[in-house]
Amino acid sequence: MLTSLAGKSVVVTGASKGIGKGIARVFARQGAKVLIVARHAGQAEATAKELGAGASAFAADVTKPEELDAAAEAAAERNGGIDVLCANAGIFPQVKIEEMPPEQWDLVLATNLKGTFLSVKACLPYLKKSEAGRVILTSSITGPITGFPGWTHYGASKAGQLGFLRTAAIELARYGITVNAVMPGNIITEGLEGLGADYLKTMAASIPLKRLGTVEDIGYAALFLASKEAAYITGQTIVVDGGQILPESLEALNA
Ligand code: NAP
């Protein structure tokens, strides 16, 4: 049993739906006070309402430093500081190199990678004041470990997050803040469903546990990294993928 996170102030970016919502729900169930950050206010507010009295919403775009500063300030004012940042917001448009407009490369890197840096920077003044500050990034298996056509920009951004985390973990250790990442495999979210039924079906077949992950599967890994019991873990990653990266071949998968 992990020590309760009741009363802790948690900021989750990209929390109006998908994995971020799952993370926010797991923390809210523990009695944490959660700030739901996303660009579209209506969806963020609906999610906060669904999660209950401990959750509230703030509309901010992770590519915009001034909006993130305002979100961090709101979390501190409403919830008495910031103890945990889950930097989760991300996009994954699928376009092969030959067709990819350079602007799309820039947008994916600006959201997934620079947005991670900006989210950490905005929350840092408050995390430093926490007794046990925690930063948890949502990376991916795609990029750091695997590849998938159409996701050169996405894979670069997700691998880049891990480069960021290793130095951030050293820089922030002096404040007692740990920095770790979850690396999801294929998790059923609104964003993933947008890739189509064929994608979901063939992907589930390639996973040893024979199912896609749930958003709570990621939420519980984040909860562990935020716990008191994980205080001595920093600069590390947890793959949560149903074994997807393990088989060397189709034969290995189906033997
Ligand atoms: P999703 O269902 O599309 O949800 C994305 C969330 O991020 C929404 O709340 C969205 O709300 C928000 N968002 C997007 N751009 C934003 C921005 N510029 N500023 C603030 N919020 C923004 O996506 P998901 O599948 O849950 O993915 C979430 C994270 O998990 C991403 O980092 C993704 O790379 C990672 N991941 C997902 C999978 C998977 O299988 N689903 C696997 C590995 C990693 P608004 O549109 O209102 O801003």
Residues whose N, C-alpha, C, O or C-beta is under 5 A from the ligand:
A	BS01	NAP	G14 A15 S16 K17 G18 I19 G20 V37 A38 R39 H40 A60 D61 V62 T63 N88 A89 G90 I91 T111 T138 S139 S140 P184 G185 N186 I187 T189 E190 G191 L192
